[in-house]
Amino acid sequence: MTASVSASALAAATPSSRDRYVDLLRVASLGTVVLGHWLMAAVTTGGDGRVEVGNLLAVEPRLQILTWALQIMPVFFFVGGFSHALSYRSLRRKDPEAASVYPAFLRARLQRLLRPTMVFIGVWGAAAVLLHLGGQGGGLLDVALRLVAQPLWFIGIYLAMVAFTPPLLRLHEKYGWGAFGGLVAAAAAVDVLRFALGVPYVEFLNFAFVWLAIHQLGFLRADGMLTRPYLLAGAGLAGAALLVAYGPYPLSMVGMPGEKVSNMAPPTFALLCHGVWLVGAVEWVRGPVTRRLERPKVWRAVVAANGISMTAFLWHLTAMLGVYGVLLTLDTSLPAPATGAWWAQLPLRLAAAAVLTAVLVAAFRGFERPAARGGQGRPVGPASRAGYAGIAAALGVTLCLLGVLGLSMVGFGGLFEGRTALLIAVQVTAPVAVGMTLAGWLLVERAGRGAS
């Protein structure tokens, strides 16, 4: 069955109860991130042949306001919260007392995420080994080995959201908006301690508080509690604008080279306000957009895109750097970023990156399809076995989280260079990061199978 026929069949079989708008948001958010990365890449070559990849927004600071629309990753995490709530509740309804709900939930939610990620890591890891053994390196290759792993930070954050879904969902079911408010208050307190009192290292707590607060909004949506999205959008936008205007926060909602403060790494309260405004905005327009999704052609396109979205996200930087590699091989001059010649060349680079991404998706898309599961994912089995499976699943997701975060920081070039990164007070190398990711994935898979 071809991909187009498969997408058509899935679209035709869509139940009337499915929230099609959520599927659109998932695709649109990842697609916007991909486009943003392609637009912001400012590749230059020095007189000594050295290749550097900068950021267009650092060259042209006036464009940083665009990040208030292009930094749309909070929408993806919001959609994740919605989907995780539905998935976990579905498993819990089948057997409310089963200890195996948690490992079965982890395996079900992480399979489509981790399988293509492990293939990506395996392919690029093998390429790094071969390049090292062949004595190849320098120029754009070194840049690629360092940069292509950077988007894996998103995988790590998402893994944490999946892992924390059960306890945070219970808090939501007990306190509703109060659970979200607690996370918001915690994020605000972290920034007060960071900027007003100068407490060291406290800012890293907002990797949890900021993103989990956005994730919590997905729970509220799942229960129909986002009834006035225009208030959410207005409050978030006003809060972000005031914080940037009068606080220590930069205008850009993505990190800029050389900045003392980044709204992204670690996340700030300004980024949380930005996420709240985006969630309110997309919910505000849900009605008219949902009506358009009833059109068969539109819905088929969304279904088809959903089937390849994670693969495209993982490989889009590879495609972009491949385009620049072809240009450099052909001795095509790279115009200075933000110049007239640079803008004139931009449509060609974008089109070429899209074509190369499509080729890579065609090669690797099969790994995004989840493997068949026995028992329809229903948690069964002795309590003791389920308990061990839960512990193994929690350990596995923790190892995966730390592994992909570490690899996103050191890159594949660090496999042989001895490069390290400080990850929660521990120095991590690329080989250790790859090993943790692989071991964690195997644990999650085994625990999920044992619990089903």
N, C-alpha and C positions, 0 to 999 in steps of 0.2 A: 504494500500500500504506500503510495507516495505521500510526501509531507503535506501537499495541498489537499489531497483527498482525506487524509487523516484529520486535518484541521476542519475541513467541511463536515466530516462525520461528527466530530466532537461538538462543533457549533450547532449542528442540527439536533444533537441529543441533549443540549443544555436544558436543564429543568427550569421551569418558570420561577422557582424560588431562588435561583442563584443571583447573587448580587454582582451583576456584570460591571458595575462602575468600579468596584474594587479591583477587578482584573485589569481594567483600563489604567487605573492609577499605578498598579504595579509595573506595567509595561512602560507607561509614560515617564515614570520617575527614573527608571534605569536608562531609558533612551535619552532623557535630558542630561543625565550625568555623563553618558558617553559623548554626546554632542558637546557638552561643556568642556570636557577634557580635550577633545579635538580642537576646539576653538582657542583654548587657553595656551596650548603648547606653542612655545616660541623657541624653535631650534635655531641655533647659530653655530657657525664654524669660525675658529680662530685662524690666525696666520700659520700656526704650527700644526694645523689639521685637527686640533682638538674640537670635539663636538660637545656642546652644552645645551641643555633643555631648560629654558626659563619659563616664566609665566607672563603672558600678554598683559594681564591685569597689573603686574608690577611695572611694566614698560609704559602702560597707558592707564594711570590710576583712576581717571575719570570713568572708566568702564567697570570699576569695582561694584557700582550700584547694580549691575546686571546679576551679581551673585544672589541678590534678594529674590530673583526668580529662578536662576539656574542651579542654585544650591538646594536641590529638591529632595535630597536623601531623607530628610525627616518624613516626607510623605511615604516613602517605602517602608520605614520602620512603623509608621502609623498603620499602614495596611497590614504589616506583619502582626501587630497586636490584634487586629480584627480577626485575621485568619487563625492565629494561634488559639484565641479564645474559642472559636467554633470547633476547631480540631480537638482540643483537650476536652471540652464538654461532651463531644460526640463519643470519645473513648470512655469517659467517666460514666456516661449514661448506660453503657453496656454492662458495666460492673462497677458500681460506685465504691466498693470496698477493696477492689483489686490493687495490690501493691505494684502490679506490673503495668499499670496505666502509664506511669512516668517513662520507663524505658521504651514502651511501645510508641508513646507520643514523640519522644526524641527521634527515634528511628524514622517515623513517618514524616516528621517535619524537616529532618536534616538530609534525607537521602538525596533529594533533587539538588540540594545545595552542595553537599560534600563530594558526591561522585564526580561531577564535572570539575570541581576544585582540585581533587586529587589527581585527575588526569592532567589538568593545567600544570600543577606542581611537578608531576612526573615528567612531562614533556620538556618543560623549561629546565628542570634539574638535569635531565639527560643531555640537553643541548649545552648546558654549562660545563658538564664533564667533558664532552667531546671537544668543545672549544678550548678548554684548558689543556687536554692531552695533545691537541693539534697545534698548540702554541699560538692560537688565534686570539686576538683581543685588540683593545684600543679603539678609539673613535666611538662610533655609534653603538658598537657591540657592548662596550663597557657600560654605556648609558642604558641600553636596553636591559642588560642583566641587573642593573640597579633599580630601574623604574617599573618594569612590568609587574613586579610583585606588590607595588604600593597599594593598589585597590583591594588587596586582601584584608586591609584593616576593616573594611565593611563586613567581610565574612565573619571576622572575629566578634564584632559588636553584635551582629545578628545571632551568632551562636549563644552569646550571653543572654539575649532576649528570649530565645527559645528555652534556655535552661531555667530562667527565672519566671517563666510563665505561670507554673502552678501556684507558687506562693503569692505572686503579685495578683493573680486572678482571684485568689481567695480574699485578699485585701480589698480588691475592687468589689467583690460580691458583698462584702461586709460594710464597706464605707463609701462606695461609689466615688463621687467627686472628691471626697476627703482623701482617698488614697492618692489620686493625682495631685491634689494640693500638698500632700506631705512630701512628695518627690520634688515638686516645684520649690517648696520652702527649703528643702535640703540643698538643692542646687543654688538657691540664692545665698544660703548661709556659707556655702563653700566659697563663693566669690567674695563675700564680705571678709572671710578669713584670709583669702588670698590677696585681695587688693587693699583692703583697709588695715588689716593687722599684720600682713606680711608673713603669714604662717607658711613654712616651706612644704612643698609636696602635696598639700591638701587639694590643689587643683585637679589632681588625677582622679579624685572621687567623682568628678562630674562626667567622666566617661560613663559611669553608671547612672547617676541621677538624671542627667539631661536626656540621654537617649531612652532610658526606661520611662521617663515621664511622657515622652512622645509616644512610646509603645503603649502606655496606659490609656492614652486617648483612643487607641484602637479598641480597647475593652469597652469604653464608654459608647463608642459607635455601635459595637456589637449588640448592646442592650438598648439602643435607640435613645441615648441620653444626650446626644449632640443636637439639641433641638433649635438652638439659636447660633448657627455657625458664624453669622455676621458679627456677633458680639465677640466671639473667639478671634476672628480675623482682625477686628478693630483693636482689641486689647493687645494682641500679639504684635501687630504692626506699630502701634503707638509705643509699646514697651521697648521694642527693638530700636526705634528711632530715637527715643529719649536716652536710652543707654549709650548709643553710639554718639549722640550729640554732646552729652554731658558727662559720660563716664569714661573709663579707660579702655573702651572697646573700639577696635578698628571698624572701618566701614565694610570691608570685605567679609563675607560669610564663609570664605575658604581661606586657607593659610597663604600668606604672602612671604616670599623670600626676604629674610632680614628683619622682619617685624619682631618687636619685643613681645607683643601679645598677639596670639592667634585665636580667633573665635572657634576654631575647629579642633585644635590639638594642644591641650585638652579643650573640650567644649566649654563655652561660657554661658552665663545666664542670658546674654544677648542672643546666642544661637538658639536657646530654648524658646525665647520670645519669637524669634524668626520661624521656628518650627510650628509654634502655635498659630501664627498668622497664616502659614501655608496650609495647615490642616483646616482652619476655618474657611480659607478661600476655596479649597477644592470641595469642601462639603457644601458651601454656599451655592455652587453651580451644579450640584449633583443632579437635580431634577431634569433640566433641559438636556444635559449630556446623556443621562440614562435613556431618555426617549430616543436619542439618535442610535444608541447601542442596540435597539430593537431591530434595526435594519440588518438584514442577513449579511450583506457584504461587509458592513462595518464590523459586525460581531465576528465574522470569520477572520478578518484581519487581526483583531485583538487576540483571538484564540491561537492563531498561528504564531503571533509575536510572543505570546506567553510561553509557548513551547520551546523557545530558543533564547529567551531573554537573559538567563544566567550565563549561558555559553557566550553570547555576544558581549556581555559585560566583562567576563574574564579575559577575553581575547582582544578587546578593542584597542588597548594600548599597544599590543603586539602588532596589530594592523597599522596603526598610526606610525609607529617607528619603522615598520617595513616600508611604508611609503617614502619616508625621509631617506631610508637606506637606498631605495631605487633612485631617488633624485641625486643623492651624493655619488652613487655609482656612475650615473650618466653625466656627472660633472655639471649638473644643473645648479646654477647659483641659488643660494638661499637668501632672499632679500631680508633686510633688517626688519624685525617685528614692528608692526603698526605703521609701516610705510605704505605708500600707495601700491607699490609692487607686491608687497606682502598681502594686502587685501585682495588684489587682483588675482593672485595665485591661490587664495583660500578656497574658492569653489572647487578647483581641480583637486586640491589635497583632500578635501572632505569627501568628494565623490570617490576618489581612489581608496581612501580609508574604508568607506562603506563597502566597496566591492571586495576588498581584501578581507574585511570582517565577515562578509557573506561566505567567502571561500572557507575561512576557518570554521565558521558555524556549520557549514555543510560537512566538514571533516569530523567535527567533535560533537555534534548535536545529539547523537545517539546516547551519550553518557548522561544527558539531562533527563532522559526518561526513567522514571523510578522502576526498580526491579519489582517483579511480582512478589506479593507477600502471601504466605499461607494464613488461613484462618481469618481472612478479611481484617487483619489487624486487631482482632478481639483479644483483650488481655485475659489469659487463663493460666492455670498451672499452680503448683504448690506455693504457699506464701513464702517459704524459705527461699525457693529458687527465684521468685519474683523480687525478693528483697536484695539478693545478691545481684540480680540484673539491674536493679535501680542504682546500686552503688557503682557498678561497672559503667552504667550509662553516664552517671554524673562525673565520674573520673574521666571517661572518654571525651565528653564535651568540653571539660576543662582543659585537657591536653590539646584538643583541636583548637580551642580559643587561643591559648597561649602560643601554640605553634604558628598559626597563621598570622597573629599579631607580630610575633618575632620575625617571621619571614618578610612581612611587609616593611619592616624597619631595616633589615640588613640586605635584602635582595638576594638574587641568585649568584651575583658576583662574589658574595661573601662565602660561598662554599669552599673556596680555596685561598681567599685572602686573609682569613682569620678575623674578618670584621665582626664586631659584636654590637649589640644594642642593649640598653638598660630596660628590662621589662620587669616591672614590679620589684625593683631592688636587686634583680638578678641579671647578670650579663649572659645574653643568649647569642649563640652563633647560628649561622644558617644550617649546618648539618643537624644541630640539636633541634632547631625549629622544625625542619622537615621530619625528623624522627618523631617528635611529639605529635605532629599532625597525623602522621600515618598510624601511630599507635592508638591515638584517640579515635580515629575513624574506625579502626578495626574493633575497638571496644564497643563503640556505639552500635555498630552493625551486629556484633555478637550478642550484646545485651538485648537489643530489640528482637532478634530472632528467638532468643531464649525466653522472652516474655510473651511471645505470641503463640 
